[in-house]
């Protein structure tokens, strides 16, 4: 686990998650844990890496990278 960066949820990420849920919960089925993960990446201006790309492609401004 030492190779991973651990981040804490901040107020900006929390608000972004709420905004994402309002925008995508009904239309794309965005779940709360997914919204929090994506919001954290957006608030830190970090790339988001996942095997499950289809669940996040619709998020504007998200730099989505494939899992190696």
DRENDO-1510 file (C-alpha; in Angstrom, 1 decimal, always signed):
<recs>
REC; n; res; u; v; w
REC; 1; UNK; +0.0; +0.0; +0.0 .
REC; 2; UNK; +3.0; +2.3; +0.3 .
REC; 3; UNK; +3.0; +3.0; -3.4 .
REC; 4; UNK; -0.4; +4.6; -3.2 .
REC; 5; UNK; -1.1; +8.2; -2.2 .
REC; 6; UNK; -3.7; +8.4; +0.5 .
REC; 7; UNK; -5.9; +11.6; +0.3 .
REC; 8; UNK; -8.5; +12.9; +2.7 .
REC; 9; UNK; -11.9; +14.1; +1.6 .
REC; 10; UNK; -12.1; +17.9; +1.8 .
REC; 11; UNK; -15.0; +20.3; +1.6 .
REC; 12; UNK; -14.4; +21.1; -2.1 .
REC; 13; UNK; -14.5; +17.4; -3.0 .
REC; 14; UNK; -17.6; +16.9; -1.0 .
REC; 15; UNK; -19.4; +19.8; -2.7 .
REC; 16; UNK; -18.2; +18.5; -6.1 .
REC; 17; UNK; -19.6; +15.1; -5.3 .
REC; 18; UNK; -23.0; +16.6; -4.4 .
REC; 19; UNK; -22.9; +18.5; -7.7 .
REC; 20; UNK; -22.0; +15.3; -9.6 .
REC; 21; UNK; -24.8; +13.4; -8.0 .
REC; 22; UNK; -27.3; +16.0; -8.8 .
REC; 23; UNK; -26.2; +16.0; -12.4 .
REC; 24; UNK; -25.6; +12.3; -13.1 .
REC; 25; UNK; -27.4; +10.2; -10.5 .
REC; 26; UNK; -30.5; +9.7; -12.4 .
REC; 27; UNK; -29.2; +9.9; -16.0 .
REC; 28; UNK; -26.1; +7.7; -15.5 .
REC; 29; UNK; -26.7; +5.9; -12.2 .
REC; 30; UNK; -23.7; +7.6; -10.5 .
REC; 31; UNK; -23.4; +6.2; -7.0 .
REC; 32; UNK; -22.2; +8.1; -3.9 .
REC; 33; UNK; -18.9; +6.2; -3.5 .
REC; 34; UNK; -18.1; +6.8; -7.2 .
REC; 35; UNK; -19.0; +10.5; -7.0 .
REC; 36; UNK; -16.7; +10.9; -4.0 .
REC; 37; UNK; -13.8; +9.2; -5.7 .
REC; 38; UNK; -14.2; +11.2; -8.9 .
REC; 39; UNK; -14.8; +14.4; -7.0 .
REC; 40; UNK; -11.5; +13.9; -5.1 .
REC; 41; UNK; -9.6; +13.5; -8.4 .
REC; 42; UNK; -11.3; +16.6; -9.8 .
REC; 43; UNK; -10.6; +18.7; -6.8 .
REC; 44; UNK; -6.9; +17.7; -6.8 .
REC; 45; UNK; -6.6; +18.0; -10.6 .
REC; 46; UNK; -5.4; +14.4; -10.7 .
REC; 47; UNK; -5.9; +11.7; -13.3 .
REC; 48; UNK; -8.4; +9.0; -12.4 .
REC; 49; UNK; -7.4; +5.4; -13.2 .
REC; 50; UNK; -10.0; +2.6; -13.3 .
REC; 51; UNK; -10.8; -0.7; -15.0 .
REC; 52; UNK; -14.5; +0.4; -15.1 .
REC; 53; UNK; -14.2; +3.3; -17.5 .
REC; 54; UNK; -17.8; +3.2; -18.7 .
REC; 55; UNK; -19.0; +4.4; -15.3 .
REC; 56; UNK; -17.0; +7.6; -15.6 .
REC; 57; UNK; -16.7; +8.6; -19.2 .
REC; 58; UNK; -19.5; +11.1; -19.0 .
REC; 59; UNK; -18.0; +13.3; -16.2 .
REC; 60; UNK; -16.9; +16.6; -17.7 .
REC; 61; UNK; -13.3; +17.6; -16.9 .
REC; 62; UNK; -12.2; +14.2; -15.6 .
REC; 63; UNK; -8.9; +13.0; -16.9 .
REC; 64; UNK; -9.7; +9.3; -17.2 .
REC; 65; UNK; -6.9; +6.9; -17.7 .
REC; 66; UNK; -7.1; +3.1; -18.3 .
REC; 67; UNK; -5.9; +0.7; -15.7 .
REC; 68; UNK; -2.5; -0.7; -16.8 .
</recs>
